[in-house]
Amino acid sequence: MKDVQSNKTTIPALGFGTWQLKGDDAKKLVSKALEVGYRHIDTAQVYENEEAVGKGIKQSGKGRDDFFLTTKVWFENFADNFADSVHSSLKKLQVDAVDLLLIHWPHPDLPLANYMEKLVEVQQKGMTKHIGVSNFTPELMREAAKLAPNIVTNQVEYHPFLDQSKVIQTAHELGWSVTAYSPIAQGEVLEDDVLDKIAEKHGKNEVQIALRWLLQQKGVIAIPRTSSEAHVADNFDIFDFELSDNEMQEIFALNAQNKKIVDPEFAPDWSY
Ligand SMILES: NC(=O)c1ccc[n+]([C@@H]2O[C@H](COP(=O)([O-])OP(=O)(O)OC[C@H]3O[C@@H](n4cnc5c(N)ncnc54)[C@H](OP(=O)(O)O)[C@@H]3O)[C@@H](O)[C@H]2O)c1
């Protein structure tokens, strides 16, 4: 298992995403992921599964130092309810602090300084070890870095069909990592011929190739999601082979498609 270093913090490079997993399913899959060897779990207030994720962690029997836990503050909680909402997340997750707390999306109206200050405050209170952002453009990343010097990551959509070189370059400049969400393009990598050809050569599948491609990039973390116990194990089985420079470049060339999958109406202007 690989780790990523970012702003003097160590983050396990392969995490387990939990969006859309609910109740007993979420509990079972989180427990399974920790059993298989994942040491990084990603949830969010808006996924409405923090309680189930907490139960899954408990069920796994893992100690608090055995996993890196991330949650995200939903933007409707920024104005009046920031610290209370984080307190409630910790209670649901059954932990005293998370490892990483993210601003889930930049607020469409509130000034950045307003909620970055609250993020730093909850960190100072010990509710999270590290802080970060999500869905931030390069411009917002630079503004955020001035307001909160110890940010460790920007979690953004990133898979073979989307060019995120500007976000990655900015992250390198700031000493941050980039966490790739929807890292297998919500399953679309399974349809791609280039990934299929490379997969066949390595005796792997397209999902494993896409995840390996992400993890071979400097400072990149990936958090695939699955509702299948078999896929949990398959997606972790990516540490026994390596993509060549040529294969890496072939996959990078797929980003000409510029396919953005997650694009809600409150998203910032992605034209960077
Ligand atoms: N910060 C944000 O705004 C944000 C936004 C979106 C996502 N996220 C985070 O990123 C995580 C991952 O992104 P995502 O959930 O959008 O999508 P994803 O991980 O790119 O794709 C999930 C899809 O891939 C399929 N899949 C997974 N492994 C597979 C395998 N080995 N073979 C075949 N199919 C496979 C799953 O189906 P099966 O269930 O059948 O395996 C599911 O339909 C989320 O769960 C969440 O934690 C964050």
The ligand as an SDF file (V2000), in Angstrom:
LIG
                    3D

 48 52  0  0  0  0  0  0  0  0999 V2000
  -16.1100   15.6290   -3.1410 N   0  0  0  0  0  0  0  0  0  0  0  0
  -17.1080   15.4090   -3.9670 C   0  0  0  0  0  0  0  0  0  0  0  0
  -17.8520   16.3340   -4.3580 O   0  0  0  0  0  0  0  0  0  0  0  0
  -17.3460   14.0190   -4.4640 C   0  0  0  0  0  0  0  0  0  0  0  0
  -18.1700   13.8100   -5.5850 C   0  0  0  0  0  0  0  0  0  0  0  0
  -18.3510   12.4960   -6.0350 C   0  0  0  0  0  0  0  0  0  0  0  0
  -17.7130   11.4370   -5.3700 C   0  0  0  0  0  0  0  0  0  0  0  0
  -16.9440   11.6800   -4.2480 N   0  0  0  0  0  0  0  0  0  0  0  0
  -16.2670   10.5780   -3.5000 C   0  0  0  0  0  0  0  0  0  0  0  0
  -15.5680    9.7480   -4.4400 O   0  0  0  0  0  0  0  0  0  0  0  0
  -16.0250    8.4130   -4.3280 C   0  0  0  0  0  0  0  0  0  0  0  0
  -15.9200    7.6740   -5.6640 C   0  0  0  0  0  0  0  0  0  0  0  0
  -16.5870    8.3640   -6.6980 O   0  0  0  0  0  0  0  0  0  0  0  0
  -17.9900    7.8700   -7.3090 P   0  0  0  0  0  0  0  0  0  0  0  0
  -18.7530    7.2140   -6.2540 O   0  0  0  0  0  0  0  0  0  0  0  0
  -18.5910    9.0630   -7.9820 O   0  0  0  0  0  0  0  0  0  0  0  0
  -17.6210    6.8780   -8.4830 O   0  0  0  0  0  0  0  0  0  0  0  0
  -16.4720    5.8260   -8.8940 P   0  0  0  0  0  0  0  0  0  0  0  0
  -15.7490    5.3200   -7.7140 O   0  0  0  0  0  0  0  0  0  0  0  0
  -15.6970    6.4410  -10.0030 O   0  0  0  0  0  0  0  0  0  0  0  0
  -17.3630    4.6530   -9.5470 O   0  0  0  0  0  0  0  0  0  0  0  0
  -18.2800    3.8930   -8.8330 C   0  0  0  0  0  0  0  0  0  0  0  0
  -18.9650    2.9430   -9.8180 C   0  0  0  0  0  0  0  0  0  0  0  0
  -17.9820    2.0550  -10.3560 O   0  0  0  0  0  0  0  0  0  0  0  0
  -18.4340    0.7140  -10.2250 C   0  0  0  0  0  0  0  0  0  0  0  0
  -17.2860   -0.1500   -9.8890 N   0  0  0  0  0  0  0  0  0  0  0  0
  -16.4360   -0.0310   -8.8650 C   0  0  0  0  0  0  0  0  0  0  0  0
  -15.4890   -0.9770   -8.8760 N   0  0  0  0  0  0  0  0  0  0  0  0
  -15.7660   -1.7620   -9.9430 C   0  0  0  0  0  0  0  0  0  0  0  0
  -15.1510   -2.9230  -10.4830 C   0  0  0  0  0  0  0  0  0  0  0  0
  -14.0540   -3.4660   -9.9230 N   0  0  0  0  0  0  0  0  0  0  0  0
  -15.6950   -3.4620  -11.6030 N   0  0  0  0  0  0  0  0  0  0  0  0
  -16.7950   -2.9210  -12.1700 C   0  0  0  0  0  0  0  0  0  0  0  0
  -17.4160   -1.8190  -11.7130 N   0  0  0  0  0  0  0  0  0  0  0  0
  -16.9100   -1.2350  -10.6010 C   0  0  0  0  0  0  0  0  0  0  0  0
  -19.4260    0.7220   -9.0840 C   0  0  0  0  0  0  0  0  0  0  0  0
  -20.3760   -0.3010   -9.3050 O   0  0  0  0  0  0  0  0  0  0  0  0
  -20.5040   -1.5180   -8.2520 P   0  0  0  0  0  0  0  0  0  0  0  0
  -21.1190   -0.9290   -7.0320 O   0  0  0  0  0  0  0  0  0  0  0  0
  -21.3690   -2.4890   -8.9800 O   0  0  0  0  0  0  0  0  0  0  0  0
  -19.1220   -2.0450   -8.0240 O   0  0  0  0  0  0  0  0  0  0  0  0
  -20.0460    2.1050   -9.2060 C   0  0  0  0  0  0  0  0  0  0  0  0
  -21.1270    2.0780  -10.1100 O   0  0  0  0  0  0  0  0  0  0  0  0
  -17.4650    8.5890   -3.8020 C   0  0  0  0  0  0  0  0  0  0  0  0
  -18.0060    7.4040   -3.2960 O   0  0  0  0  0  0  0  0  0  0  0  0
  -17.2580    9.6610   -2.7740 C   0  0  0  0  0  0  0  0  0  0  0  0
  -16.6920    9.1110   -1.5930 O   0  0  0  0  0  0  0  0  0  0  0  0
  -16.7330   12.9600   -3.8170 C   0  0  0  0  0  0  0  0  0  0  0  0
  1  2  1  0
  2  3  2  0
  2  4  1  0
  4  5  1  0
  4 48  2  0
  5  6  2  0
  6  7  1  0
  7  8  2  0
  8  9  1  0
  8 48  1  0
  9 10  1  0
  9 46  1  0
 10 11  1  0
 11 12  1  0
 11 44  1  0
 12 13  1  0
 13 14  1  0
 14 15  2  0
 14 16  1  0
 14 17  1  0
 17 18  1  0
 18 19  2  0
 18 20  1  0
 18 21  1  0
 21 22  1  0
 22 23  1  0
 23 24  1  0
 23 42  1  0
 24 25  1  0
 25 26  1  0
 25 36  1  0
 26 27  1  0
 26 35  1  0
 27 28  2  0
 28 29  1  0
 29 30  1  0
 29 35  2  0
 30 31  1  0
 30 32  2  0
 32 33  1  0
 33 34  2  0
 34 35  1  0
 36 37  1  0
 36 42  1  0
 37 38  1  0
 38 39  2  0
 38 40  1  0
 38 41  1  0
 42 43  1  0
 44 45  1  0
 44 46  1  0
 46 47  1  0
M  CHG  2   8   1  16  -1
M  END
$$$$
